[in-house]
Amino acid sequence: MLKASVVIPTRDRWSSLQRCLNALLSQTLPHDQYEIIVVSDGSTNGPEQGMASCASDPRVRFLQQPTQDLVAAMNCGIQLASGEIVILTRDDCVCEPDLIAAHVQAHAHEEHLVVQGPVFVHPQCPRTAVTEFLRERGQRNFVRCTTEGPGSSDLVPGANRSVRRAFLQKHPFDPASLHNAHNELGFRLQQAGARARYAASAVAYQFADKTPDALVSDTRDLSVFEVGFSRIHPAYRAMSSIAQWSRDTAKKRFLRSLLARTPFSPEPLLKLLFLLVQPLQRHAFFLRAAQRLLKLRIEVAASRAAVSAAGSWARLHASFLLRVPILLYHLVTSDSESAPNAIAMTRSTFEQQMHWLAKSGYQGIRISEFIAWRENDSPLPPKPVLITFDDAYEDTAQYGFPILQRSGFPAACMVVTGEIAQFNQWDVKLGWQPRRLMNKESLLEWKERGIEYGAHSCTHPDLRTLKENDLQQELAASRDALEQIIGSPVRTFAYPYGFLNRRVREEAERSFDFAFTTEPRPSNLASDPLLLGRMEPLHSDSYSDFISRVRWGWTPRLRLRTIFDNLFTRTRTLLRVTRARPALQAQRDSDS
C-alpha cells in the first residue's frame, strides 16, 4: 500500500498547479510510496493544455468533475485515495522536499491524528499589507505550536494537514457547509477522538493572492458561521477563532469591546484610510501603516459580525470570552498555628479572602458547572470563581470547608487516593510537619455538603520521573479508586507539584478530560483543558496582592521585584565585565 496520497482541488489555475506539482514530484520519500490526486472542478481546459509536463507522470492522477465546488473536489480526491494517509494542500502552495516524509513519520505511532505542518508566505511574494499580515500570522502560529503545542483549533483540516485515509473517508467534508467546511469537519473529527499534532519539518510556502477586501470578508463570514454553528454545537466554541480573543492583552480586549459596541462601524473609515496609504506601500513606513490598518479592519469586521450574530456584546462575552479565575489552596489551619509552611494559610486569613470575594460580587461555581459551560454553553455568573484545594488535608476540612459554606462558595478537592486517611508523606520528605489526610467518611460527608472531587495521583510523585507503566498506574488507578469511593465519574486531575511535560500531559489526556496546573493564569475557552491555570493565594499576601491574583493572575509587588532583580543582575554583570576589560586587554597585549 502507498504511504501517502496528496489531494489537490483546483479550478483553472494551471500555472500555480504546475509550481505546486513540481515541488511534490521532488520529494525525498521514495517515488513508489506516494501518489498525487488533482481534482479539477469545472475547469474550462484540461491538464493536457495547461501542464503537459506533469500529465504523463505515473504518480499524478488528474480527475475532472462538473462545476460544483472545491469541497466536493476534495471529497472526490479523498474517496479515490489509496495511501495510508491523505495530505490536503492547495494549488498555490509549494512544499519542502521532505514534507510528505514528515507527515508519514508523524502518523507512525497513532491512529486518529490531524497532523499540521507550518505554512509560510513564499519569500518571492511582494511585500504588501496582505502578505505581511499573512506572514506574521504564519510565524505566530509556528511559535505557538512549537512552544505550547497544537490545540483543538489545529484540528481544522486545511492546507498542509494530513489525516489517515480510513478516518477521513469515514468523516468526509460536508458540502452544505461550503466555505466553512474545514471548520465543520474539524469539529466532527474532534468529536470522533482526533488529536492534533504539529510536524514542524513539514514546511509549505503559499503564494498569497488574496485582496484586502477578500481577507476582511472571509473573516467576517467566519465569525458569523462560528456563532451560528456554536448554537447548534456548543462544544465547538473552544475551537473557534472567537475564543482565541480571550487570550489577548487587557488593552486589546478593551479596544475590541469598544469597537464592537460603537453605534456605527469604523470599518468604512478604516478602508478609506487604507486605500489612501495602499499606493505608497513601497516605502517601509507606509507598508507598516497599511498593515496596521488592515489588521484593524479585520478585527473590527470580525468583532462586529460576531456581536451582530450573537445579538449583543454581553451574550457574546458570556458565551465565548468569559475568563474564570481558578484559585488553588492547600492547607487551612487554626489561627494558633500561624501558617506553619509555604502552602498553609490560617483560618482567619482564608475567611478574609472569602469575604472579599463575596463583597466584590464574585460567585463561586462548581467544577461541574465550569465543565458544563465549556461543553454545553450553560450560563455562568458574570463574575465566576472556582476554588480548588489540593491534597485533601483533614485540617482543611475542619477549618476551611465550614468557611466556604458560610460564604456560599462551593469548591473542589483534589485527592491523593493512595494516602487517604494516612499522612502527607511527600511533605514530610521536604522536612515539613506530618498532617493527617481526609478519610473516606469525611470525603463522603463533604460530598453531600457541596464539595466535588478530582484525582491528584495515588502517591503524589513527580510524574515526570516515572516510567511509562508507573505513570499510567498513578493516573488511571487514582481515577478508578476515587470513583469507587464517591460513586460518580471523575473527570478532573491536578498535577502533583504542578510538574508535567508533554509525555505526562498526553497520558493525563487518556484518563481525564480536564487537568489543573499551578501556572498563574485565568482560564477561558481557549485554554487547553489539560493545562488549566490556577492562581495560588499565599498567607503572606497583602490585601492588594490577593485582589491582583484573582483579577490578573499576578501581583504588581512580585512583578516589580522580579524586574528589579533582573536589572540588578544585569547591572552587576556589566560592572564585572567593565572592571575585567583592562586586565583582559593587558593579557592580550602580553600574549602578542
Secondary structure as GFF3:
##gff-version 3
##sequence-region A 1 592
A	DSSP	beta_strand	4	10	.	.	.	ID=ss1
A	DSSP	alpha_helix	14	24	.	.	.	ID=ss2
A	DSSP	three_ten_helix	31	33	.	.	.	ID=ss3
A	DSSP	beta_strand	34	41	.	.	.	ID=ss4
A	DSSP	alpha_helix	47	50	.	.	.	ID=ss5
A	DSSP	alpha_helix	52	55	.	.	.	ID=ss6
A	DSSP	beta_strand	60	65	.	.	.	ID=ss7
A	DSSP	alpha_helix	70	80	.	.	.	ID=ss8
A	DSSP	beta_strand	85	88	.	.	.	ID=ss9
A	DSSP	beta_strand	93	95	.	.	.	ID=ss10
A	DSSP	alpha_helix	99	106	.	.	.	ID=ss11
A	DSSP	beta_strand	113	116	.	.	.	ID=ss12
A	DSSP	beta_strand	119	121	.	.	.	ID=ss13
A	DSSP	alpha_helix	129	147	.	.	.	ID=ss14
A	DSSP	three_ten_helix	152	155	.	.	.	ID=ss15
A	DSSP	beta_strand	161	164	.	.	.	ID=ss16
A	DSSP	alpha_helix	165	170	.	.	.	ID=ss17
A	DSSP	three_ten_helix	175	180	.	.	.	ID=ss18
A	DSSP	alpha_helix	181	191	.	.	.	ID=ss19
A	DSSP	beta_strand	195	198	.	.	.	ID=ss20
A	DSSP	beta_strand	204	206	.	.	.	ID=ss21
A	DSSP	alpha_helix	212	232	.	.	.	ID=ss22
A	DSSP	three_ten_helix	234	239	.	.	.	ID=ss23
A	DSSP	three_ten_helix	243	247	.	.	.	ID=ss24
A	DSSP	alpha_helix	250	261	.	.	.	ID=ss25
A	DSSP	alpha_helix	267	277	.	.	.	ID=ss26
A	DSSP	three_ten_helix	278	280	.	.	.	ID=ss27
A	DSSP	alpha_helix	284	310	.	.	.	ID=ss28
A	DSSP	alpha_helix	313	316	.	.	.	ID=ss29
A	DSSP	pi_helix	317	321	.	.	.	ID=ss30
A	DSSP	beta_strand	326	329	.	.	.	ID=ss31
A	DSSP	beta_strand	331	333	.	.	.	ID=ss32
A	DSSP	three_ten_helix	335	337	.	.	.	ID=ss33
A	DSSP	beta_strand	344	346	.	.	.	ID=ss34
A	DSSP	alpha_helix	347	359	.	.	.	ID=ss35
A	DSSP	beta_strand	363	364	.	.	.	ID=ss36
A	DSSP	alpha_helix	367	376	.	.	.	ID=ss37
A	DSSP	beta_strand	384	390	.	.	.	ID=ss38
A	DSSP	alpha_helix	394	395	.	.	.	ID=ss39
A	DSSP	pi_helix	396	400	.	.	.	ID=ss40
A	DSSP	alpha_helix	401	407	.	.	.	ID=ss41
A	DSSP	beta_strand	411	415	.	.	.	ID=ss42
A	DSSP	three_ten_helix	417	419	.	.	.	ID=ss43
A	DSSP	alpha_helix	425	428	.	.	.	ID=ss44
A	DSSP	alpha_helix	440	448	.	.	.	ID=ss45
A	DSSP	beta_strand	451	455	.	.	.	ID=ss46
A	DSSP	three_ten_helix	463	465	.	.	.	ID=ss47
A	DSSP	alpha_helix	468	486	.	.	.	ID=ss48
A	DSSP	beta_strand	492	494	.	.	.	ID=ss49
A	DSSP	three_ten_helix	496	498	.	.	.	ID=ss50
A	DSSP	alpha_helix	502	511	.	.	.	ID=ss51
A	DSSP	beta_strand	514	516	.	.	.	ID=ss52
A	DSSP	alpha_helix	543	552	.	.	.	ID=ss53
A	DSSP	alpha_helix	556	591	.	.	.	ID=ss54
###
